[in-house]
């Protein structure tokens, strides 16, 4: 049996001061079971396989300065049907429109920085706020990595 490689590793951004993983909390606490299942399938079947290459198709968009958007508008069964011979379940028709803001770095790692339900908050203003949040978290992440690397160089 041949398995398809999952060349990218997904990581949740962790706030340095609190230790919270905001995207993980969003998925766990704010998404419906249908949305959670659909996003889980999409993350493993699409983002883990394609990484930043999602930006060359319908699932992604480059936002510049190291940030990209992962777009989800298909339910779990629809996504699974794209990668297997399984037919989508007729019950898998709930409308879905999720966004996850990401950064690719290191040895094929995708960092999940922010996310929101665009159907629940469709305004351009809210979208821009979420992108700005992703950028702020990315800046903190880069600063922390730089500080950690610098600390390792000066350690005896």
DSSP file (Angstrom, degrees, kcal/mol; ACC not computed):
  #  RESIDUE AA STRUCTURE BP1 BP2  ACC     N-H-->O    O-->H-N    N-H-->O    O-->H-N    TCO  KAPPA ALPHA  PHI   PSI    X-CA   Y-CA   Z-CA
    1    1 A X              0   0    0      0, 0.0     2,-0.4     0, 0.0     0, 0.0   0.000 360.0 360.0 360.0 127.1    0.0    0.0    0.0
    2    2 A X        -     0   0    0      0, 0.0     2,-0.4     0, 0.0     0, 0.0  -0.777 360.0-157.2 -94.6 133.3    1.4    3.4   -1.0
    3    3 A X        -     0   0    0     -2,-0.4     2,-0.3     0, 0.0     0, 0.0  -0.869  21.0-116.8-108.8 145.8    0.8    6.3    1.2
    4    4 A X        -     0   0    0     -2,-0.4     2,-0.0     1,-0.1    45,-0.0  -0.620  37.2-113.7 -77.7 134.8    0.9    9.9    0.0
    5    5 A X        -     0   0    0     -2,-0.3     2,-0.6     1,-0.1     3,-0.1  -0.329  13.5-149.8 -68.7 150.1    3.7   11.9    1.6
    6    6 A X        +     0   0    0      1,-0.1    43,-0.2    44,-0.0    -1,-0.1  -0.800  21.2 176.4-116.0  84.2    2.9   14.7    4.0
    7    7 A X        +     0   0    0     -2,-0.6     2,-0.4    42,-0.3    42,-0.2   0.638  55.9  67.7 -71.9 -13.0    5.9   16.9    3.4
    8    8 A X        -     0   0    0     40,-2.4     2,-0.4    -3,-0.1   101,-0.2  -0.859  67.4-148.0-111.2 143.8    4.9   19.8    5.6
    9    9 A X  E     -a  109   0A   0     99,-2.5   101,-3.1    -2,-0.4     2,-0.4  -0.898  15.7-141.0-103.9 134.8    4.5   19.9    9.3
   10   10 A X  E     -a  110   0A   0     -2,-0.4     2,-0.4    99,-0.2   101,-0.2  -0.807  19.7-175.6 -98.0 137.5    1.8   22.1   10.8
   11   11 A X  E     -a  111   0A   0     99,-2.7   101,-3.3    -2,-0.4     2,-0.4  -0.974  21.7-130.0-128.8 143.9    2.5   24.0   14.0
   12   12 A X  E     -a  112   0A   0     -2,-0.4     2,-0.2    99,-0.2   101,-0.2  -0.793  30.6-113.9 -89.5 134.9    0.2   26.2   16.1
   13   13 A X        -     0   0    0     99,-2.3     2,-0.5    -2,-0.4    10,-0.4  -0.492  32.2-154.7 -62.7 133.8    1.6   29.7   17.0
   14   14 A X        -     0   0    0     -2,-0.2     2,-0.3     7,-0.2     7,-0.2  -0.970  16.8-122.4-117.6 125.7    2.1   29.8   20.7
   15   15 A X     >  -     0   0    0      5,-3.0     4,-2.6    -2,-0.5     5,-0.2  -0.496  18.9-141.8 -65.7 126.6    2.0   33.2   22.5
   16   16 A X  T  4 S+     0   0    0     -2,-0.3    -1,-0.1     1,-0.2   125,-0.0   0.851  95.0  42.9 -62.3 -36.3    5.3   33.5   24.3
   17   17 A X  T  4 S+     0   0    0      1,-0.1    -1,-0.2     3,-0.0    -2,-0.0   0.907 128.2  24.1 -77.8 -42.1    3.9   35.2   27.4
   18   18 A X  T  4 S-     0   0    0      2,-0.1    -2,-0.2     0, 0.0    -1,-0.1   0.694  89.6-131.4 -99.6 -21.4    0.8   33.1   28.0
   19   19 A X     <  +     0   0    0     -4,-2.6     2,-0.1     1,-0.3    -3,-0.1   0.544  57.3 146.4  77.8   6.2    1.6   29.8   26.3
   20   20 A X        -     0   0    0     -5,-0.2    -5,-3.0    -6,-0.1     2,-0.6  -0.454  46.0-148.0 -75.4 148.1   -1.8   29.9   24.6
   21   21 A X     >  -     0   0    0     -7,-0.2     4,-2.4     1,-0.1     3,-0.2  -0.848  15.3-170.8-113.5  90.3   -2.2   28.6   21.1
   22   22 A X  H  > S+     0   0    0     -2,-0.6     4,-2.4    -9,-0.3    -1,-0.1   0.824  81.2  48.9 -57.5 -38.5   -5.0   30.9   19.7
   23   23 A X  H  > S+     0   0    0    -10,-0.4     4,-2.6    89,-0.3    -1,-0.2   0.914 111.7  49.8 -69.4 -40.3   -5.7   29.0   16.5
   24   24 A X  H  > S+     0   0    0    -11,-0.3     4,-2.5    -3,-0.2    -2,-0.2   0.924 112.3  48.2 -61.0 -43.5   -6.0   25.7   18.4
   25   25 A X  H  X S+     0   0    0     -4,-2.4     4,-3.1     2,-0.2     5,-0.4   0.898 110.3  52.1 -63.5 -40.8   -8.4   27.4   20.8
   26   26 A X  H  X>S+     0   0    0     -4,-2.4     4,-2.2    -5,-0.2     5,-1.1   0.933 112.4  45.2 -60.1 -47.6  -10.4   28.9   18.0
   27   27 A X  H  X5S+     0   0    0     -4,-2.6     4,-0.6     1,-0.2    -2,-0.2   0.940 119.7  40.8 -61.5 -47.6  -10.8   25.5   16.3
   28   28 A X  H  <5S+     0   0    0     -4,-2.5    -2,-0.2    -5,-0.2    -1,-0.2   0.873 128.3  26.1 -70.6 -40.1  -11.6   23.7   19.6
   29   29 A X  H  <5S+     0   0    0     -4,-3.1    -3,-0.2    -5,-0.2    -2,-0.2   0.718 126.7  33.3-103.0 -24.3  -13.9   26.3   21.1
   30   30 A X  H  <5S+     0   0    0     -4,-2.2     2,-0.2    -5,-0.4    -3,-0.2   0.700  95.1  83.2-111.4 -22.6  -15.5   28.4   18.4
   31   31 A X  S  <<S-     0   0    0     -5,-1.1     2,-0.0    -4,-0.6    -4,-0.0  -0.568  76.6-117.3 -86.6 148.8  -16.0   26.1   15.4
   32   32 A X     >  -     0   0    0     -2,-0.2     4,-3.0     1,-0.1     5,-0.2  -0.320  34.4-103.2 -70.5 162.8  -19.0   23.8   15.0
   33   33 A X  H  > S+     0   0    0      1,-0.2     4,-2.5     2,-0.2     5,-0.2   0.897 125.2  51.5 -55.2 -39.8  -18.3   20.0   14.8
   34   34 A X  H  > S+     0   0    0      2,-0.2     4,-2.6     1,-0.2    42,-0.3   0.933 111.8  45.6 -61.9 -46.4  -18.9   20.2   11.0
   35   35 A X  H  > S+     0   0    0      2,-0.2     4,-2.9     1,-0.2     5,-0.2   0.910 112.9  50.7 -64.6 -42.4  -16.4   23.1   10.7
   36   36 A X  H  X S+     0   0    0     -4,-3.0     4,-2.7     2,-0.2    -2,-0.2   0.940 113.2  44.9 -60.2 -48.3  -13.8   21.4   12.9
   37   37 A X  H  X S+     0   0    0     -4,-2.5     4,-2.4    -5,-0.2     5,-0.2   0.928 114.9  48.2 -62.5 -45.1  -14.0   18.1   11.0
   38   38 A X  H  X S+     0   0    0     -4,-2.6     4,-2.5    -5,-0.2    -2,-0.2   0.920 113.7  46.0 -62.9 -44.8  -13.8   19.9    7.6
   39   39 A X  H  X S+     0   0    0     -4,-2.9     4,-3.0     2,-0.2     5,-0.2   0.903 111.2  53.4 -66.0 -40.2  -10.9   22.1    8.7
   40   40 A X  H  X S+     0   0    0     -4,-2.7     4,-2.1    -5,-0.2     5,-0.2   0.927 111.6  44.7 -59.5 -45.4   -9.1   19.0   10.1
   41   41 A X  H  X S+     0   0    0     -4,-2.4     4,-3.2     2,-0.2     5,-0.4   0.921 114.6  49.5 -64.3 -43.7   -9.5   17.1    6.9
   42   42 A X  H  X>S+     0   0    0     -4,-2.5     4,-2.2     1,-0.2     5,-1.7   0.903 109.8  50.9 -63.8 -41.5   -8.4   20.2    4.8
   43   43 A X  I  <>S+     0   0    0     -4,-3.0     5,-2.6     3,-0.2     6,-0.2   0.927 119.0  36.4 -62.3 -44.0   -5.3   20.8    7.0
   44   44 A X  I  <5S+     0   0    0     -4,-2.1    -2,-0.2    -5,-0.2    -1,-0.2   0.877 124.6  38.7 -79.2 -36.8   -4.2   17.1    6.6
   45   45 A X  I  <5S+     0   0    0     -4,-3.2    -3,-0.2    -5,-0.2    -2,-0.2   0.759 134.1  14.5 -86.3 -24.1   -5.2   16.5    3.0
   46   46 A X  I  X5S+     0   0    0     -4,-2.2     4,-3.0    -5,-0.4     5,-0.4   0.791 127.0  39.4-115.1 -61.5   -4.3   19.8    1.5
   47   47 A X  I  ><S+     0   0    0     -5,-1.7     4,-2.4     1,-0.2    -3,-0.2   0.896 116.5  49.5 -67.1 -41.0   -2.1   22.1    3.7
   48   48 A X  H  4<S+     0   0    0     -5,-2.6   -40,-2.4    -6,-0.3    -1,-0.2   0.833 119.1  40.4 -65.3 -30.0    0.2   19.3    5.0
   49   49 A X  H  4 S+     0   0    0     -6,-0.2   -42,-0.3   -43,-0.2    -2,-0.2   0.865 129.0  26.3 -84.6 -38.9    0.7   18.0    1.4
   50   50 A X  H >< S+     0   0    0     -4,-3.0     3,-2.1     1,-0.2    -3,-0.2   0.733  78.2 178.8-101.4 -24.9    1.0   21.3   -0.4
   51   51 A X  G >< S-     0   0    0     -4,-2.4     3,-1.9    -5,-0.4    -1,-0.2  -0.307  76.3  -6.2  55.8-136.7    2.3   23.8    2.1
   52   52 A X  G >  S+     0   0    0      1,-0.3     3,-1.9     2,-0.2    -1,-0.3   0.677 121.5  81.6 -64.9 -17.0    2.8   27.2    0.6
   53   53 A X  G X   +     0   0    0     -3,-2.1     3,-2.1     1,-0.3    -1,-0.3   0.632  68.3  84.0 -65.5 -11.2    2.0   25.8   -2.8
   54   54 A X  G X  S+     0   0    0     -3,-1.9     3,-1.7     1,-0.3     6,-0.9   0.781  76.7  72.2 -58.8 -22.6   -1.7   26.1   -1.9
   55   55 A X  G <  S+     0   0    0     -3,-1.9     7,-0.3     1,-0.3    -1,-0.3   0.607  85.0  64.5 -70.4 -10.5   -1.2   29.7   -3.1
   56   56 A X  G <  S+     0   0    0     -3,-2.1    -1,-0.3    -4,-0.1     2,-0.2   0.342 111.4  30.7 -92.4   8.1   -1.0   28.5   -6.7
   57   57 A X  S X  S-     0   0    0     -3,-1.7     3,-1.1    -4,-0.1    -3,-0.0  -0.670 107.6 -65.1-143.9-161.1   -4.6   27.3   -6.5
   58   58 A X  T 3  S+     0   0    0      1,-0.2    -3,-0.1    -2,-0.2    -4,-0.1   0.630 117.3  64.2 -72.0 -14.0   -8.1   27.9   -5.0
   59   59 A X  T 3  S+     0   0    0     -5,-0.4    12,-3.0    11,-0.1     2,-0.3   0.471 103.9  33.3 -93.2  -0.8   -6.9   27.1   -1.4
   60   60 A X  E <   -B   70   0A   0     -3,-1.1     2,-0.3    -6,-0.9    10,-0.2  -0.973  49.0-165.7-152.7 165.6   -4.5   29.9   -0.9
   61   61 A X  E     -B   69   0A   0      8,-1.5     8,-2.8    -2,-0.3     2,-0.3  -0.948  27.2-124.2-153.0 130.1   -3.4   33.4   -1.5
   62   62 A X  E     -B   68   0A   0     -2,-0.3     6,-0.2    -7,-0.3     3,-0.1  -0.577  22.6-178.0 -71.1 133.3   -0.1   35.1   -0.9
   63   63 A X  E     -     0   0A   0      4,-2.5     5,-0.2    -2,-0.3    -1,-0.1   0.420  41.2-117.7-111.5  -3.3   -0.5   38.2    1.3
   64   64 A X  E >  S+B   67   0A   0      3,-0.7     3,-1.6     1,-0.0    -1,-0.2   0.046  86.4  64.9  87.5 161.9    3.1   39.3    1.3
   65   65 A X  T 3  S-     0   0    0      1,-0.3     3,-0.1    -3,-0.1    -1,-0.0   0.801 130.8 -54.5  55.7  35.0    5.8   39.7    4.0
   66   66 A X  T 3  S+     0   0    0      1,-0.3     2,-0.4    37,-0.0    38,-0.4   0.479 110.8 117.6  85.6   2.4    5.8   36.0    4.7
   67   67 A X  E <   +B   64   0A   0     -3,-1.6    -4,-2.5    36,-0.1    -3,-0.7  -0.856  35.6 175.3-107.3 137.7    2.1   35.6    5.3
   68   68 A X  E     -BC  62 102A   0     34,-2.5    34,-3.4    -2,-0.4     2,-0.5  -0.961  24.4-125.6-136.9 160.7   -0.4   33.6    3.3
   69   69 A X  E     -BC  61 101A   0     -8,-2.8    -8,-1.5    -2,-0.3     2,-0.6  -0.880   9.3-154.3-108.3 130.5   -4.0   32.7    3.6
   70   70 A X  E     -BC  60 100A   0     30,-3.3    30,-2.1    -2,-0.5     2,-0.4  -0.929  20.2-158.2-101.0 123.9   -5.4   29.1    3.6
   71   71 A X  E     - C   0  99A   0    -12,-3.0     2,-0.5    -2,-0.6    28,-0.2  -0.859  10.9-171.7-110.8 134.2   -9.0   29.2    2.3
   72   72 A X  E     + C   0  98A   0     26,-2.5    26,-2.2    -2,-0.4   -33,-0.1  -0.979  25.2 146.5-128.2 123.7  -11.6   26.5    3.0
   73   73 A X        +     0   0    0     -2,-0.5    23,-0.4    24,-0.2     2,-0.4   0.199  55.6  82.3-134.7  14.4  -15.0   26.4    1.3
   74   74 A X  S    S-     0   0    0     21,-0.1   -32,-0.1   -36,-0.1    19,-0.1  -0.931  73.8-120.1-121.7 145.6  -15.5   22.6    1.1
   75   75 A X     >  -     0   0    0     -2,-0.4     4,-2.2    17,-0.3     5,-0.2  -0.291  35.9 -98.6 -75.6 167.6  -16.8   20.2    3.7
   76   76 A X  H  > S+     0   0    0    -42,-0.3     4,-2.8     1,-0.2     5,-0.2   0.887 121.8  48.8 -56.1 -46.4  -14.9   17.2    4.9
   77   77 A X  H  > S+     0   0    0      1,-0.2     4,-2.2     2,-0.2    -1,-0.2   0.871 109.9  52.0 -66.9 -35.7  -16.6   14.7    2.7
   78   78 A X  H  > S+     0   0    0      2,-0.2     4,-1.0    14,-0.2    -1,-0.2   0.918 112.6  46.0 -63.8 -42.2  -16.1   16.9   -0.4
   79   79 A X  H >X S+     0   0    0     -4,-2.2     3,-0.8     1,-0.2     4,-0.8   0.936 111.6  50.7 -66.3 -46.3  -12.4   17.2    0.4
   80   80 A X  H >X S+     0   0    0     -4,-2.8     3,-1.1     1,-0.3     4,-1.1   0.888 106.0  56.8 -58.6 -38.9  -12.0   13.4    1.1
   81   81 A X  H 3< S+     0   0    0     -4,-2.2    -1,-0.3     1,-0.3    -2,-0.2   0.777  99.1  60.9 -64.4 -25.9  -13.7   12.7   -2.3
   82   82 A X  H << S+     0   0    0     -4,-1.0    -1,-0.3    -3,-0.8    -2,-0.2   0.771 115.0  33.0 -69.9 -24.6  -11.1   14.8   -4.0
   83   83 A X  H << S+     0   0    0     -3,-1.1     2,-0.2    -4,-0.8    -2,-0.2   0.445 124.6  32.9-113.8  -3.1   -8.3   12.4   -2.8
   84   84 A X  S  < S-     0   0    0     -4,-1.1     0, 0.0     2,-0.2     0, 0.0  -0.800  85.0-103.8-138.9-179.6  -10.1    9.1   -2.7
   85   85 A X  S    S+     0   0    0     -2,-0.2     2,-0.1     2,-0.1    -4,-0.1   0.393  78.9 123.9 -89.0   3.5  -12.8    7.2   -4.6
   86   86 A X        -     0   0    0     -6,-0.3     2,-0.3     1,-0.1    -2,-0.2  -0.408  61.6-129.5 -66.4 135.6  -15.3    7.9   -1.8
   87   87 A X        -     0   0    0     -2,-0.1    -1,-0.1     1,-0.1    -2,-0.1  -0.663  30.6-101.7 -84.2 141.4  -18.4    9.8   -2.9
   88   88 A X        -     0   0    0     -2,-0.3     2,-0.3     1,-0.1    -1,-0.1  -0.350  36.8-112.3 -62.4 142.5  -19.4   12.9   -0.8
   89   89 A X    >   -     0   0    0      1,-0.1     3,-2.0    -3,-0.0    -1,-0.1  -0.593  16.9-133.5 -73.8 132.5  -22.1   12.3    1.7
   90   90 A X  T 3  S+     0   0    0     -2,-0.3    -1,-0.1     1,-0.3     3,-0.1   0.764 106.5  61.2 -60.3 -24.8  -25.3   14.3    0.7
   91   91 A X  T 3  S+     0   0    0      1,-0.2     2,-1.7     2,-0.1     3,-0.4   0.637  82.7  84.7 -75.8 -13.0  -25.5   15.5    4.3
   92   92 A X    <   +     0   0    0     -3,-2.0   -17,-0.3     1,-0.2    -1,-0.2  -0.350  58.5 106.3 -86.6  56.8  -22.1   17.2    3.9
   93   93 A X        +     0   0    0     -2,-1.7    -1,-0.2    -3,-0.1     2,-0.1   0.281  34.1 132.0-121.4   9.8  -23.6   20.3    2.4
   94   94 A X        -     0   0    0     -3,-0.4     2,-0.2     1,-0.1   -19,-0.1  -0.407  65.6-108.9 -61.7 136.8  -23.4   22.9    5.2
   95   95 A X        -     0   0    0     -2,-0.1     2,-0.4   -21,-0.0    -1,-0.1  -0.462  43.3-177.6 -70.2 139.8  -21.9   26.1    3.8
   96   96 A X        +     0   0    0    -23,-0.4     2,-0.2    -2,-0.2   -21,-0.0  -1.000  20.8 167.6-143.1 139.7  -18.4   26.8    5.0
   97   97 A X        +     0   0    0     -2,-0.4    21,-2.0   -24,-0.0    22,-0.9  -0.627  18.9 164.7-154.2  87.1  -16.0   29.6    4.5
   98   98 A X  E     -CD  72 117A   0    -26,-2.2   -26,-2.5    19,-0.2     2,-0.4  -0.783  18.5-159.4-109.5 150.9  -13.0   29.5    6.9
   99   99 A X  E     -CD  71 116A   0     17,-2.4    17,-2.2    -2,-0.3     2,-0.4  -0.992   5.8-174.4-128.4 136.7   -9.7   31.4    6.7
  100  100 A X  E     -CD  70 115A   0    -30,-2.1   -30,-3.3    -2,-0.4     2,-0.5  -0.998  17.5-143.5-129.6 128.8   -6.4   30.5    8.4
  101  101 A X  E     +CD  69 114A   0     13,-3.4    12,-2.9    -2,-0.4    13,-1.3  -0.808  30.2 177.8 -96.8 130.7   -3.4   32.8    8.2
  102  102 A X  E     -CD  68 112A   0    -34,-3.4   -34,-2.5    -2,-0.5     2,-0.3  -0.786  27.1-153.3-133.7 165.3   -0.1   31.0    7.9
  103  103 A X  E     - D   0 111A   0      8,-1.5     8,-3.4    -2,-0.3     2,-0.4  -0.983  15.2-146.4-141.2 129.7    3.7   31.4    7.5
  104  104 A X  E     + D   0 110A   0    -38,-0.4     2,-0.3    -2,-0.3     6,-0.2  -0.827  34.6 147.1 -97.4 135.5    6.0   28.8    6.0
  105  105 A X  E  >  + D   0 109A   0      4,-2.6     4,-2.2    -2,-0.4    -2,-0.0  -0.953  38.3   8.7-155.0 172.1    9.5   28.5    7.5
  106  106 A X  T  4 S-     0   0    0     -2,-0.3     2,-1.7     1,-0.2     3,-0.0  -0.087 118.1  -6.2  55.8-145.3   12.4   26.2    8.2
  107  107 A X  T  4 S-     0   0    0      1,-0.2    -1,-0.2    -3,-0.0   -98,-0.1  -0.553 128.6 -51.8 -87.9  74.0   12.3   22.6    7.0
  108  108 A X  T  4 S+     0   0    0     -2,-1.7   -99,-2.5     1,-0.2     2,-0.4   0.946  91.1 152.3  60.0  55.4    8.8   22.6    5.5
  109  109 A X  E  <  -aD   9 105A   0     -4,-2.2    -4,-2.6  -101,-0.2     2,-0.5  -0.947  31.2-158.0-114.4 136.0    6.9   23.9    8.5
  110  110 A X  E     -aD  10 104A   0   -101,-3.1   -99,-2.7    -2,-0.4     2,-0.5  -0.970  10.1-151.9-114.8 120.9    3.7   25.8    8.2
  111  111 A X  E     -aD  11 103A   0     -8,-3.4    -8,-1.5    -2,-0.5     2,-0.8  -0.811   7.3-143.2 -94.7 125.7    2.8   28.0   11.2
  112  112 A X  E     +aD  12 102A   0   -101,-3.3   -99,-2.3    -2,-0.5   -89,-0.3  -0.810  29.0 167.1 -92.2 110.6   -0.9   28.6   11.9
  113  113 A X  E     -     0   0A   0    -12,-2.9     2,-0.3    -2,-0.8   -11,-0.2   0.836  55.4 -10.6 -97.9 -39.3   -1.1   32.2   13.1
  114  114 A X  E     - D   0 101A   0    -13,-1.3   -13,-3.4   -92,-0.1    -1,-0.3  -0.981  56.5-176.5-159.2 159.3   -4.8   33.3   13.1
  115  115 A X  E     + D   0 100A   0     -2,-0.3     2,-0.3   -15,-0.3   -15,-0.2  -0.990   2.8 174.6-160.6 156.3   -8.1   32.1   11.8
  116  116 A X  E     - D   0  99A   0    -17,-2.2   -17,-2.4    -2,-0.3     2,-0.8  -0.988  37.8-104.3-159.2 164.7  -11.7   33.1   11.5
  117  117 A X  E  >  - D   0  98A   0     -2,-0.3     4,-1.6   -19,-0.2     3,-0.3  -0.838  26.9-167.7 -94.5 106.1  -15.1   32.1   10.1
  118  118 A X  T  4 S+     0   0    0    -21,-2.0   -20,-0.2    -2,-0.8    -1,-0.2   0.772  85.2  59.0 -70.2 -25.9  -15.7   34.4    7.1
  119  119 A X  T  4 S+     0   0    0    -22,-0.9     3,-0.5     1,-0.2    -1,-0.2   0.899 108.5  45.1 -67.1 -38.8  -19.3   33.5    6.8
  120  120 A X  T  4 S+     0   0    0      1,-0.3     2,-0.2    -3,-0.3    -2,-0.2   0.815 130.9  23.0 -73.6 -30.7  -19.9   34.7   10.4
  121  121 A X  S  < S+     0   0    0     -4,-1.6    -1,-0.3     1,-0.1    -2,-0.1  -0.671  70.9 163.0-136.4  78.7  -18.0   37.9    9.9
  122  122 A X        +     0   0    0     -3,-0.5    -1,-0.1    -2,-0.2    -4,-0.1   0.505  32.8 120.0 -81.2  -2.8  -17.9   38.7    6.1
  123  123 A X     >  -     0   0    0      1,-0.1     4,-2.1     4,-0.0     5,-0.1  -0.274  66.1-132.9 -68.4 147.9  -16.9   42.4    6.3
  124  124 A X  H  > S+     0   0    0      1,-0.2     4,-2.7     2,-0.2     5,-0.2   0.851 107.9  59.4 -63.0 -35.2  -13.7   43.5    4.7
  125  125 A X  H  > S+     0   0    0      2,-0.2     4,-2.0     1,-0.2    -1,-0.2   0.926 106.5  45.7 -60.9 -45.2  -12.9   45.4    7.9
  126  126 A X  H  > S+     0   0    0      2,-0.2     4,-2.3     1,-0.2    -1,-0.2   0.906 111.5  52.5 -66.0 -40.3  -12.9   42.2    9.9
  127  127 A X  H  X S+     0   0    0     -4,-2.1     4,-2.3     1,-0.2    -2,-0.2   0.933 109.9  48.5 -58.8 -46.3  -10.8   40.4    7.3
  128  128 A X  H  X S+     0   0    0     -4,-2.7     4,-2.5     1,-0.2    -1,-0.2   0.867 109.6  52.9 -63.3 -36.7   -8.2   43.2    7.5
  129  129 A X  H  X S+     0   0    0     -4,-2.0     4,-2.2     2,-0.2    -1,-0.2   0.903 109.8  48.3 -64.0 -41.3   -8.2   43.0   11.3
  130  130 A X  H  X S+     0   0    0     -4,-2.3     4,-2.4     2,-0.2    -2,-0.2   0.893 111.5  49.4 -66.9 -39.8   -7.6   39.2   11.1
  131  131 A X  H  X S+     0   0    0     -4,-2.3     4,-2.3     2,-0.2    -2,-0.2   0.925 110.9  50.2 -63.7 -43.6   -4.8   39.7    8.6
  132  132 A X  H  X S+     0   0    0     -4,-2.5     4,-2.5     2,-0.2    -2,-0.2   0.890 109.4  51.7 -61.5 -39.4   -3.2   42.4   10.8
  133  133 A X  H  X S+     0   0    0     -4,-2.2     4,-2.5     2,-0.2     5,-0.2   0.921 109.0  50.4 -62.7 -43.8   -3.5   40.0   13.8
  134  134 A X  H  X S+     0   0    0     -4,-2.4     4,-2.2     1,-0.2    -2,-0.2   0.902 110.8  49.5 -59.5 -41.4   -1.7   37.3   11.7
  135  135 A X  H  X S+     0   0    0     -4,-2.3     4,-2.4     2,-0.2    -2,-0.2   0.903 110.3  50.0 -65.9 -41.5    1.1   39.8   10.9
  136  136 A X  H  X S+     0   0    0     -4,-2.5     4,-2.2     2,-0.2    -2,-0.2   0.931 112.2  47.2 -62.8 -44.8    1.5   40.9   14.5
  137  137 A X  H  X S+     0   0    0     -4,-2.5     4,-2.6     1,-0.2    -1,-0.2   0.881 110.8  52.4 -64.5 -36.9    1.8   37.3   15.6
  138  138 A X  H  X S+     0   0    0     -4,-2.2     4,-2.7    -5,-0.2    -1,-0.2   0.912 108.2  50.8 -64.5 -41.7    4.3   36.6   12.8
  139  139 A X  H  X S+     0   0    0     -4,-2.4     4,-2.3     2,-0.2    -2,-0.2   0.913 112.1  47.0 -61.9 -42.8    6.4   39.6   13.9
  140  140 A X  H  X S+     0   0    0     -4,-2.2     4,-2.7     2,-0.2    -2,-0.2   0.924 112.0  51.2 -64.1 -44.2    6.4   38.2   17.5
  141  141 A X  H  X S+     0   0    0     -4,-2.6     4,-2.4     1,-0.2    -2,-0.2   0.929 111.9  45.9 -58.2 -48.0    7.3   34.7   16.3
  142  142 A X  H  X S+     0   0    0     -4,-2.7     4,-2.3     1,-0.2    -1,-0.2   0.898 112.6  50.9 -64.4 -40.2   10.2   36.0   14.2
  143  143 A X  H  X S+     0   0    0     -4,-2.3     4,-2.5    -5,-0.2    -2,-0.2   0.917 111.0  48.2 -63.2 -44.1   11.4   38.2   17.1
  144  144 A X  H  X S+     0   0    0     -4,-2.7     4,-2.5     2,-0.2    -2,-0.2   0.905 111.4  50.0 -63.9 -42.1   11.3   35.2   19.5
  145  145 A X  H  X S+     0   0    0     -4,-2.4     4,-2.5     2,-0.2    -1,-0.2   0.910 111.6  48.7 -63.0 -41.3   13.1   32.9   17.1
  146  146 A X  H  X S+     0   0    0     -4,-2.3     4,-2.4     2,-0.2    -2,-0.2   0.922 111.8  48.9 -63.8 -44.2   15.8   35.6   16.6
  147  147 A X  H  X S+     0   0    0     -4,-2.5     4,-2.2     1,-0.2    -2,-0.2   0.901 112.1  48.9 -62.4 -41.9   16.2   36.0   20.3
  148  148 A X  H  X S+     0   0    0     -4,-2.5     4,-1.8     2,-0.2    -2,-0.2   0.904 111.8  48.3 -65.5 -42.2   16.4   32.3   20.9
  149  149 A X  H  X S+     0   0    0     -4,-2.5     4,-1.6     1,-0.2    -2,-0.2   0.908 111.8  49.9 -64.6 -41.1   19.1   31.9   18.1
  150  150 A X  H  X S+     0   0    0     -4,-2.4     4,-1.4     1,-0.2    -2,-0.2   0.897 108.8  53.0 -63.3 -40.8   21.1   34.7   19.6
  151  151 A X  H  X S+     0   0    0     -4,-2.2     4,-0.9     1,-0.2    -1,-0.2   0.855 107.3  51.5 -63.1 -36.8   20.9   33.2   23.0
  152  152 A X  H  < S+     0   0    0     -4,-1.8    -1,-0.2     1,-0.2    -2,-0.2   0.840 106.9  53.8 -69.1 -33.2   22.2   29.9   21.7
  153  153 A X  H  < S+     0   0    0     -4,-1.6    -1,-0.2     1,-0.2    -2,-0.2   0.840 112.9  42.3 -70.4 -32.8   25.2   31.6   20.1
  154  154 A X  H  < S+     0   0    0     -4,-1.4    -1,-0.2    -5,-0.1    -2,-0.2   0.591  90.7 104.1 -91.5 -10.5   26.2   33.3   23.3
  155  155 A X     <        0   0    0     -4,-0.9    -3,-0.0    -5,-0.1    -4,-0.0  -0.450 360.0 360.0 -71.5 143.2   25.7   30.3   25.6
  156  156 A X              0   0    0     -2,-0.1    -1,-0.1     0, 0.0    -4,-0.1   0.503 360.0 360.0 -71.1 360.0   28.9   28.5   26.7
